[in-house]
Amino acid sequence: MSQTNVCESRSDVGGLEKSELGSCGMGTDLFDLLAENAWTLPTTDGVATLYVTELGTGTPVVTLHGGPGAHHAYLVDAVRGCLTRAQFVLFDQRGSLLSAMPDDKLDQLTADQLVADLETLRLALGQNQLFLFGHSWGSLLAQLYYLAHPERVAGMILTGAMWPSKPPASYWAEAQDRQERLRNRAEVEAALRNAGLDGDPDRLSPRQKSLRYRITGLVAPSIYRIENWRRVRALHWNQRAAIAIDKSLPACHDIRPVLRTHPIPVSVIQGDHDYVDPSASHWQRLARDHTTVDVTVIERAGHAAWIDDVDAFTRALDSALRRIGIASG
């Protein structure tokens, strides 16, 4: 199904008429809509206030950003093609930019607190079960919530997906090596030349240095089609939050036993050049033993596959939403 066909299934999206949205919001200011739909949710322990907003119409799908400690806004481009199929609930996780917490509490931030915040959000949304869409670290947070509350998860869609079980000690070095290879591609040098950002970095202006780092430091490891680099929204994150959460992660996690006792549909959408797990090879192995797990691989795509191929990603996301049980909005 083409992106246009997906978008023609409803006449309104989050309060806007279809004629105002054009092709599923492409070319319209969805960020105004994000601001209009924003609300806040205090955490049960009173330490933080979560910034929550919504896009779309239909069944709520709680959307989990990466990082840890990043920001929800970059995922707007991932979901904008399916706003007529579901209502995407986007929020900044505790310790992230818009869900700040006291400075003296930041170093005590844990993954368990973020899992508890998801449960608080479920109750606030009035949902018996959650549909979850997670990217990168958000895919792991979705799994941790599923492990803690399997009866509260109706289905998961994961992209840029972390492994379904604890990776071996060699994994991080291998992932970093894949990132370096992506950074050092000839295509990256060509993108720098085309943007006038090659040559001696010390001779560049502050603006040029920032753009150069955006390409080499942020974009190159995340997308395969580097010519799309301007479409990657600059990522910001709270490094202290990321460090604290990383330290708090369990020594091991493994969703395979829970998938047997509480089976749910899991759809994984992964680029074939995703540095985290190229082609979701570990999920593909899991899918051989669990019929509820499905993997879609997008060719010539990386960790942010919707930037590499928006049409292929939108088709995959639309199919995944239907597969986990979400009818058209």
Residue pairs with C-beta under 8 A, 6 or more apart in sequence:
1 315
1 318
1 319
2 311
2 315
3 23
3 24
3 81
3 310
3 311
3 314
3 315
4 23
6 24
6 81
6 82
6 84
6 85
6 314
6 315
6 318
7 18
7 21
7 23
7 24
7 81
7 83
7 84
8 18
8 84
9 84
9 85
9 328
9 329
10 18
10 57
10 58
10 84
10 328
10 329
11 17
11 18
12 18
12 57
13 21
13 24
13 25
13 55
13 56
13 57
13 83
13 84
14 33
14 37
14 54
14 55
14 56
14 57
14 83
14 87
15 33
15 36
15 37
16 25
16 28
16 33
18 84
20 28
21 28
21 83
22 28
24 80
24 81
24 82
24 83
24 84
24 314
25 80
25 83
26 80
30 55
30 76
30 80
31 73
31 76
33 55
34 53
34 55
34 73
34 76
34 90
35 53
37 53
37 54
37 55
38 51
38 52
38 53
39 52
39 53
40 49
40 50
40 51
40 52
41 49
41 50
41 52
41 91
41 120
41 121
41 124
42 48
42 49
42 50
43 49
43 50
43 94
43 113
43 116
43 117
43 120
44 116
44 120
45 113
45 116
47 94
47 101
47 102
47 105
47 113
48 94
48 95
48 99
48 100
48 101
48 117
49 99
50 91
50 92
50 93
50 94
50 99
50 117
50 120
50 121
51 72
51 91
51 92
51 98
51 99
52 89
52 90
52 91
52 121
53 72
53 89
53 90
53 91
54 60
54 87
54 88
54 89
54 90
55 76
55 79
55 80
55 83
55 87
55 88
55 90
56 79
56 82
56 83
56 84
56 85
56 86
56 87
56 88
56 329
57 83
57 84
57 86
57 87
57 329
58 84
58 85
58 86
58 87
58 326
58 327
58 328
58 329
59 86
59 87
59 131
59 326
59 327
59 329
60 86
60 87
60 88
60 89
60 125
60 127
60 130
60 131
61 86
61 87
61 88
61 89
61 131
61 132
61 133
61 157
61 321
61 326
62 89
62 91
62 118
62 121
62 122
62 125
62 130
62 131
62 132
62 133
63 72
63 75
63 79
63 88
63 89
63 90
63 91
63 133
63 134
63 138
64 93
64 132
64 133
64 134
64 135
64 137
64 138
64 139
64 141
64 142
65 71
65 72
65 74
65 75
65 90
65 92
65 93
65 96
65 135
65 136
65 137
65 138
66 135
66 136
66 137
66 138
66 160
67 93
67 96
67 136
67 137
67 138
67 237
67 238
67 241
67 242
67 245
68 93
68 95
68 96
68 111
68 114
68 137
68 141
68 237
68 241
68 242
68 245
68 246
69 93
69 95
69 96
69 237
69 238
69 239
69 240
69 241
69 242
69 245
70 96
70 97
70 137
70 235
70 236
70 237
71 92
71 96
71 97
71 98
71 235
71 236
71 237
72 90
72 91
72 92
72 96
72 98
73 90
73 233
74 232
74 233
74 235
74 304
75 90
75 135
76 90
76 233
77 231
77 233
77 306
77 307
77 310
78 135
78 159
78 304
78 306
78 313
78 317
79 88
79 90
79 133
79 317
81 310
81 313
81 314
81 317
81 318
82 88
82 314
82 317
82 318
82 321
83 329
84 328
84 329
85 318
85 321
85 322
85 326
85 328
85 329
86 131
86 321
86 326
86 329
87 329
88 133
89 121
89 125
91 99
91 121
92 98
92 99
93 99
93 114
93 117
93 141
94 101
94 109
94 113
94 114
94 117
94 241
95 101
95 106
95 109
95 238
95 240
95 241
95 244
95 245
96 237
96 238
96 241
97 236
97 237
97 238
101 109
106 238
106 240
106 241
106 244
107 240
107 244
108 244
109 241
109 244
109 245
109 248
110 244
110 245
110 248
111 141
111 144
111 245
111 248
111 249
111 250
112 248
114 141
114 144
114 245
115 141
115 144
115 145
115 148
115 149
118 130
118 141
118 145
119 145
119 148
119 149
119 152
122 129
122 130
122 152
128 152
129 151
129 152
129 153
129 154
130 145
130 152
130 153
130 154
131 154
131 155
131 156
131 157
131 324
131 325
131 326
132 142
132 145
132 146
132 153
132 155
132 156
132 157
133 142
133 156
133 157
133 158
133 159
134 140
134 141
134 142
134 156
134 157
134 158
134 159
134 161
135 158
135 159
135 160
135 304
136 160
136 162
136 276
136 303
137 162
139 158
139 159
139 160
139 161
139 162
140 162
140 253
142 153
142 156
142 158
143 156
143 158
143 162
143 164
143 253
143 255
144 250
144 253
145 152
145 153
146 153
146 156
146 255
146 258
146 264
147 253
147 255
147 258
150 258
150 261
150 262
150 264
151 262
153 262
153 264
154 264
154 324
154 325
155 264
155 265
155 266
155 267
155 323
155 324
155 325
155 326
156 264
156 265
156 266
156 267
156 324
157 266
157 267
157 268
157 269
157 317
157 320
157 321
157 324
158 266
158 267
158 268
158 269
158 283
159 268
159 269
159 270
159 305
159 306
159 313
160 270
160 271
160 274
160 276
160 303
160 304
160 305
161 268
161 269
161 270
161 276
161 277
161 280
161 283
162 276
162 277
163 171
163 277
163 282
163 283
164 254
164 255
164 256
164 282
164 283
164 286
165 252
165 253
165 254
165 255
165 256
165 282
166 251
166 252
166 253
166 254
175 275
175 276
178 221
178 275
178 278
179 221
179 275
182 188
182 220
182 221
182 224
182 273
182 275
182 302
183 216
183 217
183 220
183 221
185 220
185 226
187 226
187 227
188 215
188 216
188 220
188 226
189 198
190 226
191 215
191 226
191 227
191 229
192 198
192 212
192 215
192 216
195 211
195 215
196 208
197 204
197 208
197 211
197 212
197 215
201 209
201 212
204 212
214 229
214 232
214 234
215 226
215 229
218 232
218 234
218 235
219 226
219 229
219 232
220 226
220 229
221 275
221 302
221 303
222 232
222 302
222 303
222 304
222 307
223 229
223 232
223 301
223 302
223 303
223 304
223 307
223 308
224 271
224 272
224 273
224 300
224 301
224 302
224 308
225 300
225 301
225 307
225 308
225 309
228 307
228 308
231 307
232 304
232 307
256 286
256 289
256 290
259 266
259 286
259 290
259 292
259 293
260 290
263 290
263 292
264 292
264 324
265 292
265 294
265 323
265 324
265 325
266 290
266 292
266 293
266 294
266 324
267 294
267 295
267 296
267 319
267 320
267 323
267 324
268 280
268 283
268 293
268 294
268 295
268 296
269 296
269 298
269 305
269 313
269 316
269 317
269 320
270 277
270 278
270 279
270 280
270 283
270 295
270 296
270 297
270 298
270 305
271 278
271 279
271 297
271 298
271 300
271 301
271 302
271 303
271 305
271 308
272 278
272 279
272 297
272 298
272 299
272 300
272 301
273 300
273 301
273 302
274 280
274 301
274 302
274 303
274 305
275 302
275 303
276 303
277 283
279 295
279 297
280 295
280 297
283 293
283 295
284 295
286 293
287 293
287 294
287 295
294 320
294 323
296 316
296 319
296 320
298 305
298 308
298 309
298 312
298 313
298 316
299 309
299 312
300 308
300 309
301 308
301 309
301 312
301 313
302 308
305 312
305 313
306 313
306 314
306 317
